[in-house]
Amino acid sequence: MSISQTDRAAAFAPTRGGSKELFDRATAVIPAGVNHALRFHQPFPLYYSRGDGALKYDVDGNSYVDYHLASASLLLGHDPAPVRDALAEAVQSGWAPSVCHDLEVRWAELVAELIPCAELTRFVASGTESTFLAARIVRAHTGRSKIIRLAGHYHGWNDFFMVGLKPPFDQVQSAGVLEDVLAHTITVPSGDREALRSALEGGDVAAVFVEPSGGAWSTVPLSVAEIEAIAEETRAAEALLVFDEMITGFRWAPGGAQERFGVTPDLTTLGKILTGGLPGGAVTGRAEVMERLRPGPGVEDGYVFHFGTFNGHPFPAAAGSATLEIAADGAPQRAAEDHAVALRAAIQEQIAELGIDGFVYGESSTFHIYLRSPDSPAAQPATLEGTSDEELLSIPATIVGALQIELRTRGVDLMSYTGGVTSAAHGEAELARAGEAFGGALRSLRDDRLIATR
């Protein structure tokens, strides 16, 4: 740990003793002390007690402007009254998990009303389960074994997506993944139409999986023209197109990125906003494809086996339905996007005033900050168009860690890496507070010469 990092930890820790105590306890009973790898932060993760609108509070009473929002699950912000009331009613009514109930029917109806491709929907218990199930469905429907994924796109932690999600794209990202499983996964560069066409030529590809926002929730953006090209090439090869709308679903528009961009896939995987921030997910899409889940035919006829005790659980069904009913008119999405536009402008102004070699960008209600390392050769100032996918996904860990702790010290929490998402609950007060925090954090990184200047 460098001197500046030590100083950052020293400034961060004194007012967060409760989190430190909980982390010390957690390390004795939980691997690495956390239940999600991205929750592991230096010098220790924060433990939160409650959320309210655009703010959340740690166990020591410190407040944070929340741009994490349960990994982009909270379009309406923390504790919106209609969602709370719907969940309370479900709890007070008693619940019977793993049975059919009226809430799941209304939930599926809302998905069908909003998502363009949604004819039939099957609920699952997590986002990763949704991509796992979608992969099984497309293989059963097409009789083909291979799946194409784009470099830098994230589709959960199931085995056949554990290659290609971050640089170097040809390396497996987890121990315990069988090479035989990965033999059926093809990674092609994001936005490279010729490479995609070549990978599809063998006639053995079941589907192409895409984050329609671009890789890592738009850290590496895709243009509408590129998305249209992916759809054209996929259909020309008679493969299926799967949109992973875990983050874009109901956020980019009420009908997700497919509504906003006018490109309709065969299947879509959903989660996060779908469940109002509770655990769960779904696969939705064309009836002809989704009918593979109908019990009756045998394996030889393409029947897809799928169980799950907590599929369509009443609690996420209640919270999710309440959320989607509010989001259906697009007003929350517009409010969140307005805040993101203003925040991106405020951060970009700070970058320019401080003479930092970097930029801020983002789509819909997201923001991403690219900060160039002093060690990077630079013939000209960094721009989005001039920065490669690998560079966008490879900001040094020292920069990422320093930015995150500087912001948390100042009361702002990011979603991951160097970016975040906004909600309908974020307003002018949060914008002013966040702008000041970003200015101080970026100045600190510049003064410590952790980031390049122009």
Steps between C-alpha positions, in 0.01 A plus 500: 500500500643838395520795737206673332289185526589473869398862547170434326427206728592709802255772396228248422512269801449714816133576435419147386591287799175307491570379147853400598369299795244321281761425236732350762215273611410415141849384408470225763187349343478617135771447232685831464230645726263574210229324298582670168854559377429863408402579859860449612651848538808638669547553786169324571148499350225715640198347673172678442198528725236671283420690183273796431442636150838579344692451825617205704646492849772282647488347847700796635241750378697636203287580196588442135356619173432159354603438142525128567128446558519127569704443184257706291186335643336808653363717219267670749764543770494349848176412675239641259166493680297307236760224485530486879122480533471223241771299672343555842167377371664186363672438834188567706295267281729215586695336226543159347817480293523242224131508406297678233346833606326802354794739545722311256229516234470879523880525503528303175219706345693820572813358339295411193349849488838674519773288337461479119620138463308372803233248404569248775705549819658253743618640834818380668679575826794712376645678200766236445229234498324690223800490265567137590141409413503709183810317380330165560185613317680626189701181471187289532310710247769507233665164557834683491764505771701820472434842645660825390566768756656841439827593667444708812131417539388350831238227530532376855735248650386173344776287349463561127520878546821489705715594203496825305354724767812710566854537361679285410188372328641155423565414865262315730396721792438229759657182626276196490366556148536201267672553166239274338228747599690798362561316173144594408546874567632732228616851589506761226605867525213730587373689197710301248244395238745300287624301799141424599410391149803274486416339836146433379602337172534148638127463553552363851420815700180488703494865605683826539480655848533878520478776755317745273646790698849381411737304719492527880179711508626741231857535624579403140205648311332353192337728244151433370655423160723238661206341681304491175796335328521235772131423454532479123800267508346280768175453311675444169673205667166375638631534856307659784567844643497534879506842664633503855293789635587445862583870536345655189164329554240760612785754542587603143124524438191328643564228241874501554775553244306305238225760513744791499707363212221338299670159483299204628688185608368145520558475875579745778643440845379731777556576867569791736224753422279207402490394866494843662844427645418159646663171393380357172511515124323381187537374147244637260453483126328352198241239586638252247834500682368525856265206442805276542427534873153346472491159674392208290735434209813304561863604472501376142233760420695787652342516845705720738508388863468789744414490870551756778346522844497879505408571137227766494517550877214720630730766647692595183176454307331762721791744505573450131141551390470819704824629347403417142159662537670826599769467231254424222446864396872579474500785752749337743735421212491858378568638848791262554645582159469874559703463818761289322537757222553778755740289705707406195527866409606594855771231510626593153527862612713390796722290275556798269564750780751269667682429173448125533554272201168321503133534421155405622240328285190284529162405361157537653527530880864389528839667522853369447828680562815418306822615666826444318798369693818712503680191367287482186660636184279775365545672167189711564245554776272206572162485325233232495546448125876466538500261796490126433262256664793350690601842632146585611489174697856516635536814712769402755370366830695769686297771326167321543563428868617853574201658325255277684640564847533874436134513400380287790695719740307795353165322513449367146479132406555364149348188351828342391829581331482877430132541424150496634129526430239754599137476611182701487565599862822691425452877501679832512630454855662169411644650181665783691638268765628251244658769286701626797603145593618416148696823483681426824565138410638578156717779636648260755584241234653768279708648781629154593591448133293185480337620179635672191452869427470671164 
